[in-house]
Amino acid sequence: MPIACIGVDLAWSGRNPSGLALLGLDQRGRLRLVETARLETDAEIVRWIEERRARTTVLAIDAPLIAPNPGGTGRPCDGQLTSAFGRYHAGTYPANAPKCVRPVALRKKLARLGYDPDPVRVPRRRGLWQIEVYPHPAQVVLFGLKRILKYKKGTPAARRRGLRQLAARLRRDLARKRPQLTANGELRRLLAPRGVLRGGALKDWEDRLDAVVCGYIAAYYWWWGEKRCRVFGDDWRRGYIVTPWPPQ
């Protein structure tokens, strides 16, 4: 695999599963889903990543990886992103040190294994990278939405409807982008699960789809950099969020 693009939809607690997705990006800009998983502990997540890393590996993690600011405050990047995407209902909650113990600890573990958290160095470079991403703004841009797709809350029927919309957008819209998400068997099985999903099975599907979105952002940012993405934040060492840019 020339470039491994791994998405991580990180749960706030290690007692809850996190979604992971591995996508392979070739030099012609074709992207294929290799596999997805749901894991609980940081040790399991790190082991899964390490067993699948390539010479160039980009991790896109949906969680505040850098949050040195004290409790009761927010990072500059949170306010900037919310100002840009609030009209699409894609703003984010303020992150700070007390709230973000788990993702910051995971970032440090990955950094010790060589995954650099500096986003400016990532595009078109070999190496091991980790970046913070947020799926909702990315979906607004990549899918040309006027409002986010709503699948996080509500009745099971409403969540299923939102997740089916997300699956359809992944299948249709990302096949027209560059990098191009190709419709292999693994992707088809994920996007069209059998039966009517409820409870834990519905949450499982949500986590895996979000992880695929994160993995796609990893590939998109590696491919385009700030030509088609924006790094929100004044200084990455104070926290940042990478997202495709600008909205339609």
C-alpha positions as CSV (number, residue, x, y, z in Angstrom):
1,M,0.0,0.0,0.0
2,P,1.7,3.2,-1.1
3,I,-0.1,5.5,1.5
4,A,-2.1,4.4,4.4
5,C,-4.9,6.8,5.4
6,I,-6.4,5.9,8.7
7,G,-9.5,7.5,10.2
8,V,-10.2,7.3,13.9
9,D,-13.6,8.3,15.3
10,L,-12.4,8.5,18.9
11,A,-14.8,7.9,21.8
12,W,-14.4,10.2,24.8
13,S,-14.1,7.2,27.1
14,G,-12.1,4.0,26.7
15,R,-15.2,2.2,27.9
16,N,-16.9,2.9,24.7
17,P,-15.8,1.6,21.2
18,S,-14.1,3.9,18.7
19,G,-14.5,3.5,15.0
20,L,-11.4,3.0,12.8
21,A,-11.0,2.8,9.0
22,L,-8.0,2.0,6.8
23,L,-8.0,3.4,3.3
24,G,-5.2,2.9,0.8
25,L,-4.3,5.8,-1.5
26,D,-2.3,5.2,-4.7
27,Q,-0.2,7.7,-6.7
28,R,-3.0,8.1,-9.3
29,G,-5.4,9.5,-6.6
30,R,-7.5,6.4,-6.2
31,L,-8.6,5.5,-2.7
32,R,-10.0,2.2,-1.6
33,L,-11.4,1.1,1.7
34,V,-9.4,-1.8,3.1
35,E,-11.1,-2.5,6.4
36,T,-12.9,-1.0,9.4
37,A,-13.0,-1.9,13.1
38,R,-14.4,-0.9,16.4
39,L,-12.0,-0.9,19.4
40,E,-12.1,0.3,23.0
41,T,-8.8,0.9,24.7
42,D,-5.9,3.2,23.5
43,A,-3.7,0.1,23.5
44,E,-6.0,-1.7,21.1
45,I,-6.2,1.4,18.8
46,V,-2.4,1.9,18.8
47,R,-1.8,-1.7,18.1
48,W,-4.3,-1.7,15.2
49,I,-2.7,1.3,13.7
50,E,0.8,0.0,14.0
51,E,0.0,-3.3,12.4
52,R,-1.4,-1.4,9.3
53,R,1.0,1.5,8.9
54,A,2.9,2.0,5.7
55,R,6.0,4.0,4.9
56,T,3.7,7.0,4.6
57,T,0.7,6.9,7.0
58,V,-1.7,9.7,7.8
59,L,-3.9,9.5,10.8
60,A,-7.0,11.7,10.9
61,I,-8.5,11.7,14.4
62,D,-11.9,13.2,15.3
63,A,-10.9,14.4,18.8
64,P,-9.0,17.4,20.2
65,L,-5.4,16.2,20.1
66,I,-3.8,19.4,21.4
67,A,-5.6,21.4,24.1
68,P,-3.2,23.1,26.5
69,N,-5.7,25.8,27.6
70,P,-7.3,25.6,31.1
71,G,-10.8,24.5,31.9
72,G,-13.6,26.9,31.1
73,T,-11.9,28.2,28.0
74,G,-11.8,27.2,24.4
75,R,-9.1,27.0,21.8
76,P,-8.8,29.7,19.1
77,C,-9.4,27.0,16.4
78,D,-12.7,26.1,18.0
79,G,-14.0,29.6,17.7
80,Q,-12.7,30.1,14.2
81,L,-14.2,26.9,12.9
82,T,-17.6,27.7,14.6
83,S,-17.6,31.2,13.1
84,A,-17.0,29.7,9.6
85,F,-19.4,26.7,9.8
86,G,-22.0,27.6,12.5
87,R,-24.4,28.7,9.7
88,Y,-24.3,25.0,8.5
89,H,-24.9,23.7,12.1
90,A,-21.4,22.4,11.9
91,G,-19.8,24.3,14.8
92,T,-17.8,22.6,17.5
93,Y,-17.8,22.7,21.3
94,P,-14.8,24.4,23.0
95,A,-12.0,22.0,24.0
96,N,-9.6,22.4,26.9
97,A,-7.2,20.4,29.0
98,P,-9.6,18.9,31.6
99,K,-12.0,17.8,28.8
100,C,-9.4,16.2,26.6
101,V,-7.3,13.9,28.7
102,R,-7.9,10.9,26.6
103,P,-7.2,12.3,23.1
104,V,-4.1,14.3,24.3
105,A,-2.7,11.1,25.9
106,L,-3.3,9.2,22.6
107,R,-1.6,11.9,20.6
108,K,1.4,11.7,22.9
109,K,1.6,7.9,22.6
110,L,1.4,8.1,18.8
111,A,4.0,10.9,18.8
112,R,6.4,8.6,20.6
113,L,5.9,6.1,17.8
114,G,6.9,8.7,15.2
115,Y,3.5,10.2,14.2
116,D,4.2,13.9,13.8
117,P,1.2,16.2,14.8
118,D,2.4,19.3,12.9
119,P,-0.2,19.7,10.1
120,V,1.9,22.1,8.0
121,R,4.4,19.4,7.1
122,V,1.9,16.7,5.9
123,P,0.9,17.4,2.3
124,R,2.7,15.2,-0.3
125,R,5.5,14.2,2.1
126,R,6.6,10.8,3.2
127,G,6.4,10.0,6.8
128,L,4.1,9.3,9.7
129,W,1.5,12.0,10.5
130,Q,-1.4,12.6,12.8
131,I,-3.9,15.4,12.4
132,E,-7.1,16.5,14.1
133,V,-10.2,16.6,12.0
134,Y,-14.0,17.1,12.4
135,P,-16.3,15.2,10.0
136,H,-19.3,17.6,10.0
137,P,-17.6,20.6,8.4
138,A,-15.8,18.2,6.0
139,Q,-19.1,16.8,4.9
140,V,-20.5,20.3,4.3
141,V,-17.7,21.1,1.9
142,L,-17.2,17.7,0.2
143,F,-21.0,17.1,-0.3
144,G,-22.0,20.8,-0.9
145,L,-24.5,20.8,1.9
146,K,-26.5,23.7,3.2
147,R,-26.9,21.9,6.6
148,I,-25.2,19.0,8.1
149,L,-26.5,15.5,7.8
150,K,-28.2,14.7,11.1
151,Y,-27.6,11.2,12.3
152,K,-26.2,11.6,15.9
153,K,-29.4,12.2,17.8
154,G,-33.1,11.4,17.5
155,T,-35.2,8.3,17.1
156,P,-33.6,5.2,15.6
157,A,-35.6,5.8,12.4
158,A,-34.3,9.3,12.1
159,R,-30.7,8.2,12.8
160,R,-31.0,5.4,10.2
161,R,-32.3,7.9,7.7
162,G,-29.4,10.3,8.3
163,L,-26.9,7.4,8.1
164,R,-28.4,6.2,4.8
165,Q,-28.0,9.7,3.5
166,L,-24.3,9.7,4.6
167,A,-23.7,6.4,3.0
168,A,-25.3,7.5,-0.3
169,R,-23.1,10.7,-0.3
170,L,-20.0,8.7,0.4
171,R,-20.8,6.3,-2.5
172,R,-21.8,9.0,-5.0
173,D,-20.0,12.2,-4.2
174,L,-16.6,10.9,-3.2
175,A,-16.5,8.8,-6.4
176,R,-16.4,12.2,-8.2
177,K,-13.7,13.8,-6.1
178,R,-9.9,13.5,-6.2
179,P,-8.8,11.4,-4.4
180,Q,-11.5,9.2,-5.8
181,L,-13.1,6.7,-3.4
182,T,-13.6,3.6,-5.4
183,A,-16.5,1.3,-4.9
184,N,-14.9,-2.0,-3.9
185,G,-16.5,-4.9,-2.1
186,E,-15.5,-3.7,1.4
187,L,-17.1,-0.3,0.8
188,R,-20.3,-1.7,-0.7
189,R,-20.8,-4.0,2.3
190,L,-20.3,-1.1,4.7
191,L,-22.6,1.3,2.9
192,A,-25.4,-1.2,2.5
193,P,-25.7,-3.3,5.7
194,R,-28.4,-6.0,5.8
195,G,-31.5,-5.7,7.9
196,V,-32.9,-2.9,9.9
197,L,-30.2,-1.7,12.3
198,R,-31.1,-0.8,15.9
199,G,-29.3,-0.2,19.2
200,G,-25.7,-1.2,19.3
201,A,-25.7,-2.2,15.6
202,L,-26.8,1.2,14.6
203,K,-24.1,2.9,16.7
204,D,-21.5,0.5,15.2
205,W,-22.5,1.6,11.7
206,E,-22.3,5.2,12.6
207,D,-18.8,4.9,14.1
208,R,-17.5,3.1,11.1
209,L,-19.0,5.6,8.6
210,D,-17.5,8.5,10.6
211,A,-14.1,6.7,10.6
212,V,-14.3,6.4,6.8
213,V,-15.0,10.2,6.6
214,C,-12.0,10.8,8.7
215,G,-9.8,8.5,6.6
216,Y,-11.0,10.4,3.5
217,I,-10.0,13.7,5.1
218,A,-6.6,12.3,5.7
219,A,-6.2,11.4,2.0
220,Y,-7.7,14.7,0.9
221,Y,-5.4,16.8,3.0
222,W,-2.3,14.8,2.0
223,W,-3.2,15.2,-1.6
224,W,-4.3,18.9,-1.7
225,G,-2.9,20.5,1.4
226,E,-4.0,24.1,1.9
227,K,-5.0,24.4,-1.8
228,R,-8.3,22.9,-0.9
229,C,-8.2,22.6,2.9
230,R,-7.8,25.0,5.8
231,V,-6.0,24.5,9.1
232,F,-8.0,26.4,11.7
233,G,-5.9,27.8,14.5
234,D,-3.3,30.5,14.9
235,D,-0.6,28.1,16.2
236,W,-0.9,24.3,15.8
237,R,0.8,23.9,19.2
238,R,-2.3,25.6,20.8
239,G,-4.6,23.3,18.9
240,Y,-5.9,23.1,15.3
241,I,-8.5,21.4,13.2
242,V,-8.0,20.5,9.5
243,T,-11.0,20.5,7.2
244,P,-11.6,20.7,3.4
245,W,-12.3,24.3,2.4
246,P,-14.1,26.5,1.3
247,P,-17.8,25.6,1.6
248,Q,-19.7,25.7,-1.7
